[in-house]
Amino acid sequence: MVWVLNQGGTTGQYSTIATYMMQIGFFRNDWGFGSAIAVIMFMLSFVVAVFYVLFVLRRDNSDAPRKAKRA
């Protein structure tokens, strides 16, 4: 959406990491650096997903047996 509306703005102030990856990889034809950005973006999202599963979902699932016993 950012790229479609204003192509990152005049100085790139509206760029995201995904639009930066596309700009480097496709428009500047630097496939290696674009791939490295994609790998880093995957690692960051994977770490966030693991923490979410460990903390939020474990907390939600740990309350389930206690609620079942009360009923």
C-alpha positions, 0 to 999 in steps of 0.5 A, a space after each residue: 500500500 505504501 509503495 502504490 500510493 506514494 512510492 516511499 515519499 520523496 526522501 523515502 520517509 514512508 518506506 518499510 523494510 518490505 518496500 526497501 527489499 523490493 527496491 533493492 532486489 528488483 529495481 536496482 537488480 541487487 538480488 543478493 542484498 535483497 535476499 539478505 534483507 528477506 532472510 533478516 525480515 524472516 528471522 525477525 518475524 520468526 522470533 516474534 512468532 516464537 515469543 508469541 507462542 511461548 508467552 501468549 499461547 502458553 498463558 491461554 492454554 494453562 488456564 484451560 484445565 483450571 477452568 474445566 475443573 471448576 465447572 
